[in-house]
Amino acid sequence: MKLVGITSCSTGIAHTYMAAEGLEVAAKEKGFEIKIETQGSIGAENVLTPEEIAAADAVVIAASTSVNKDRFIGKRLISADVTEAINNGPDLLERALKAPIFASETIKLADSEETKTSQGIYSHLMTGVSYMIPFVVAGGICIALAFAFGGINAEGDLAQAINELGGTAMGLMWPVLGGYVAFSIADRPGLIPGMVAGMLAANMNAGFLGALLGGFLAGYTILLLKKYIKLPASFSGLMPVLILPVISVLVVGLIMKFIVGVPVTALNNGIMNWLNSLSGMNSILLGLLLGGMMAIDLAGPIGKAAYFFGVASLANLGNGETSQIMAAVMISGMVPPLAMALSATVLGKNLYSKEEREAGKSAWVLGLSFISEGAIPFAAADPLRVLGSVTVGSAIAGALSMLFNCGIAVPHGGFFVFLIPGAVNNVLMYVVALAIGTIVSGFLVTLVKKGSQKQSA
């Protein structure tokens, strides 16, 4: 049997390649041939050729973002989330060989309409997020470098120039989010109203929620316009360059300006004011909650919600200010892979397979880089014990970060931004909080694994 596939996750980093590896390992076990195209953060790699697609018996799409399937019309095709390819590759391949023939993006499959709609909404959201994250990371790191060269106020020509670059990149994150959510829904015509809606959200201080709602509004507005506006064939060329852009920008822009934007802006300001007012036990409890969310599904939907809560808090700050919420989120996301690395390579080597011990070595680097997905191979093999243990340590790390009044000025980068002057407030205690969370989870997962082995002996 010959199969081909595509993997793609919201960030285009770890899940994309882990899903590809999961499918390749499953195919090898079953004696199948498979080629996987990875659509990661640096673009498509190992691209499928028309000849390879034509020769394939089935196609597997493992993606949490929207993937163009036009190449696969006439082939058996199954779509699933990246986590299914990581956790259950063999079953996914078997189902692909029995999947229905793919005819077009509009074909109605056997799934319920409610399930397809919910999956579609999540896919559109993750598509927007996947395009937005590089702007957030690049902008945040540039701002941190500006602090390194010119102090917390970015003084000096070089520091000011780098700070301006960072601010420009960060300023584009809401238009990009709105634009690519709409792009996922309505293809290229959705980009224009989606980006306009995102820019309006940024200008109105409607933040993440405003850009997100604007993106969905723009995408579905385009779909409605394409459904009801019919032009003679001789004028059809006007649709993509004149009719759709002008009408959609007017409709979406006015709705954002006078209907959606005002209450969302008020809600966003209310949330930020409430967050800024938190202190003492309330802030510690918030850190505990965000920390647990970052670990419970290892950068899945719950973790993404916590992460963008942190990004939103950072986006509402002035130049040179640090966010305690973003600090709690980042440190909590670093704990799971570091804890599993500690357990697999130091505390309990005999509890893990050779492959897991090798994964533990990589998890050190992934954890220090704030890539929570480094713990996924361990969670896939033993989900209850691993997820339970790392969630405890992450929650503790988030709470301690809040308790120690740690703040951070960038949305990504992990331990490597700790070394940039001005990027982290109270950096020594921040490292202490990270160490405590990692040690707690590392010892906890080692103990519960030892206990399970004794019971099975």
Secondary structure, 3 states (H helix, E strand, C coil): CEEEEEEECCCCCHHHHHHHHHHHHHHHHHCCEEEEEEEECCEEECCCCHHHHHHCCEEEEEECCCCCCHHHCCCEEEEECHHHHHHCHHHHHHHHHCCCECCCCCCCCCCCHHHHHHHHHHHHHHHHHHHHHHHHHHHHHHHHHHHHHHCCCCCCHHHHHHHHHHHHHHHCHHHHHHHHHHHHHHCHHHHHHHHHHHHHHHHCCCHHHHHHHHHHHHHHHHHHHHHHCCCCHHHCCHHHHHHHHHHHHHHHHHHHHHHHHHHHHHHHHHHHHHHHHCCCHHHHHHHHHHHHHHHHCCCCHHHHHHHHHHHHHHHCCCCCCCEHHHHHHHHHHHHHHHHHHHHHHHHCHHHCCHHHHHHHHHHHHHHHCCCHHHHHHHHHHCHHHHHHHHHHHHHHHHHHHHHCCCEECCCCCHHHHCCCCCCEECHHHHHHHHHHHHHHHHHHHHHHHHHHHHHHC
